Structure formats: structure tokens, C-alpha cells
């Protein structure tokens, strides 16, 4: 009897394997929460031994921090995509806010809320949350400043306007974890209305521009 040749496993390069681990952990975080990320759980998802995950991440807390950073970075890139940088600032801001309110980002809203809670006990995650908050805040403030310089927005404080918008978005995100949340149309456009108010725009401008 002739034995069948055994399939050969392709050994991944270290950079590819590490990226795969982080991406898998980010998926677990989005679906179930950061607390569910363990070396064994990620290993089971990938069909490998826990020791392999531990080789890249000896401490699970480091993997948790990187998983959150990965998800937050992907979120920001999808909300403010690079291919739209040539568009006017009001169009990009409108699209940013409409995307945030279309329901696709509910898991990410939960993740941010989860990360802020868990980070109280994990210094590495706390640093990652602060870094991602800073990058997002700067990106939004720069976008508003660009619009101010071109006359699209009327504000003397681009950073202050960005903070108004982000705090409103964060407040709305808190409802994502509340099973008894109030279902009211005002919630859908609250962040957009806030942005229009602090930027001196007529009601409905940003959604129309988006």
C-alpha cells in the first residue's frame, strides 16, 4: 500500500505571524471584549500551540494593548481614509460623522468603552488608549483647522471643536453597551448637530456634504 504524502505546513515569517496574532486578538476583543484575550484562546483560534503565541507575546497584557491599538488604528483609517485627503474638509468631516452613526461601528464603540474600563488595571493598555485618543484628537483637530483656513468652518478653536465632537461621540458610544438604551431619532444625528453648532454650520450641512 502506498502511503499518501503528508501536506507540508508553510512556516510564516515572524512579521506575518505576529501580525496574524494581533489581528486575531483584535477580532476576539471586538466580538467578546478585551478580557477574553488569552494566549490559549488566540492559539485555539489559529490552531497552534499556546507556546507559539507566548514566543511573540510572553505577557498577555502586551497582546491586549496591541490588539486594541490595531483595532483603533483600523477604525480611524476607515473613518478618515487616506484616499479622501484631497476632498474638502467639510466633506471629509461629514463622511466621518455619518460613518460613525451608520451602525457599523457599534462593536468599536463597545471596545473603546471596554478599553477605558479595563485600562484602569493595566498600565500598558492605559498608555495605548491615551496614545490612540491623542492621535484621533489631533487628526480631527487638524481636519477642522484645514476647514477653518479655507472658510468652510467658522471657529476660533479647532481643538476645542474637536473635543466637543469627540466627547459627544464617546457619550453616544456609552449607549452601545446598554441593552436598555433609549431608542430616539435624536441620537442618530446628535454628533452631527453638535459639530454643525460648534463649527457655525446650518443644520443639515454636514450630512448633505457627506
C-alpha positions in Angstrom: 0.0 0.0 0.0 1.4 3.4 -1.0 1.1 6.0 1.8 -0.2 9.4 0.9 2.2 12.3 1.1 1.6 14.4 4.1 0.7 18.1 3.4 3.5 20.4 4.3 2.9 23.3 6.5 4.2 26.7 5.3 6.1 28.4 8.0 5.2 32.0 8.2 7.7 34.8 8.6 7.9 36.3 12.1 6.4 39.6 11.0 3.5 37.8 9.3 2.9 35.5 12.3 3.0 38.4 14.7 0.5 40.4 12.6 -1.8 37.4 12.4 -1.7 37.0 16.2 -2.6 40.7 16.8 -5.3 40.7 14.2 -6.9 37.5 15.7 -6.7 39.0 19.2 -8.4 42.2 17.9 -11.2 40.1 16.5 -11.8 38.5 19.8 -11.7 41.9 21.5 -14.3 43.3 19.2 -16.7 40.3 19.5 -16.3 39.4 23.1 -14.2 42.0 25.0 -10.5 42.6 25.9 -10.9 40.4 29.0 -11.3 37.3 26.7 -7.9 37.7 25.1 -5.6 35.0 26.5 -2.6 33.2 24.9 -4.6 29.9 24.8 -7.7 31.5 23.3 -5.7 33.1 20.5 -3.8 29.9 19.9 -7.0 27.9 19.6 -8.3 30.4 17.1 -5.2 30.0 15.0 -4.8 26.2 15.5 -1.4 26.5 17.0 0.2 25.8 20.4 0.0 28.5 23.1 3.8 28.4 23.3 4.0 29.9 19.9 1.8 32.9 21.0 3.9 33.2 24.1 7.0 33.4 22.0 5.8 36.6 20.4 3.9 37.9 23.5 5.3 36.5 26.8 2.8 38.6 28.7 -0.9 38.5 27.6 -1.3 42.2 28.7 1.1 43.2 25.9 -1.1 41.4 23.4 -4.2 43.1 24.8 -2.7 46.5 24.3 -1.6 45.8 20.8 -4.9 44.3 19.9 -6.7 47.4 21.0 -4.2 49.7 19.2 -4.7 47.6 16.0 -8.5 47.9 16.1 -8.4 51.6 17.0 -6.0 52.3 14.1 -8.1 50.4 11.6 -11.1 52.3 12.8 -9.5 55.7 12.3 -8.2 54.7 8.9 -11.7 53.6 7.8 -13.3 56.8 9.2 -10.8 59.1 7.7 -9.4 57.2 4.7 -6.2 58.4 3.1 -7.7 58.3 -0.4 -10.1 61.1 0.6 -7.5 63.5 1.8 -7.9 65.6 -1.4 -11.6 66.2 -0.7 -12.8 69.4 1.0 -12.6 69.4 4.8 -16.4 69.7 5.3 -17.0 66.7 3.0 -14.5 64.6 4.9 -15.9 65.6 8.3 -19.4 64.9 7.1 -18.4 61.4 5.9 -16.5 60.8 9.2 -19.6 61.6 11.3 -22.1 59.8 9.0 -19.9 56.6 9.1 -19.8 56.8 12.9 -23.6 56.9 13.1 -24.5 54.2 10.4 -24.3 51.3 12.9 -21.2 49.6 11.5 -19.0 50.9 14.3 -21.1 49.7 17.3 -18.6 46.9 18.1 -15.8 49.5 18.1 -17.8 51.8 20.4 -18.1 48.9 22.8 -14.4 48.2 22.5 -13.5 51.8 23.4 -15.7 51.7 26.4 -14.3 48.3 27.4 -10.7 49.5 27.0 -11.2 52.6 29.1 -12.6 50.4 31.9 -10.0 47.7 31.7 -7.1 50.2 31.4 -7.6 51.2 35.0 -5.9 48.0 35.9 -3.5 47.6 33.0 -0.8 50.3 32.6 0.1 49.1 29.1 -3.4 49.3 27.9 -3.9 52.7 29.6 -0.9 54.0 27.6 -2.3 52.6 24.4 -5.7 54.2 25.0 -4.1 57.6 25.6 -2.0 57.3 22.5 -4.9 56.4 20.3 -7.1 59.1 21.8 -4.3 61.6 21.1 -3.8 60.5 17.5 -7.6 60.7 16.8 -7.9 64.0 18.5 -5.1 65.5 16.6 -6.4 64.2 13.2 -9.8 65.6 13.9 -8.4 69.0 15.1 -6.2 69.2 12.0 -9.1 68.5 9.7 -11.2 71.2 11.4 -8.3 73.7 11.2 -8.0 72.9 7.5 -11.6 73.7 7.1 -11.3 76.9 9.1 -8.4 78.1 6.9 -10.4 77.5 3.8 -13.5 79.2 5.2 -15.7 76.1 5.4 -15.9 76.3 9.2 -16.2 79.4 11.5 -14.4 78.6 14.7 -11.5 80.2 16.6 -10.6 77.0 18.4 -10.2 73.9 16.3 -9.0 71.7 19.1 -12.0 72.8 21.3 -14.4 72.0 18.4 -12.7 68.6 18.1 -13.2 67.9 21.8 -16.9 68.9 21.6 -17.4 66.4 18.8 -15.4 63.6 20.3 -16.9 63.9 23.8 -20.4 63.7 22.2 -19.3 60.6 20.2 -18.0 59.0 23.3 -21.2 59.7 25.2 -23.2 58.1 22.4 -20.8 55.2 22.4 -21.8 54.5 26.0 -25.3 53.6 24.8 -23.7 50.8 22.7 -23.2 48.8 25.9 -26.6 49.5 27.4 -29.2 46.9 26.5 -31.9 49.2 27.8 -30.8 52.1 25.7 -33.3 54.8 24.7 -34.3 54.5 21.1 -34.8 58.0 19.8 -34.1 59.6 16.4 -32.2 62.5 18.1 -29.4 60.1 19.0 -28.7 59.4 15.3 -27.7 62.9 14.4 -26.5 64.2 17.8 -22.8 64.2 16.9 -23.5 65.8 13.6 -25.7 68.5 15.1 -23.0 69.2 17.7 -20.4 69.5 15.0 -22.5 71.9 13.0 -23.2 74.0 16.0 -19.6 74.4 17.1 -18.4 75.0 13.5 -21.0 77.6 12.6 -22.8 75.5 10.0 -26.5 75.4 9.2 -28.4 72.3 10.3 -28.1 69.5 7.8 -25.0 70.9 6.1 -22.6 68.1 7.0 -24.9 65.2 6.1 -25.7 66.9 2.8 -21.9 67.4 2.1 -21.2 63.8 3.0 
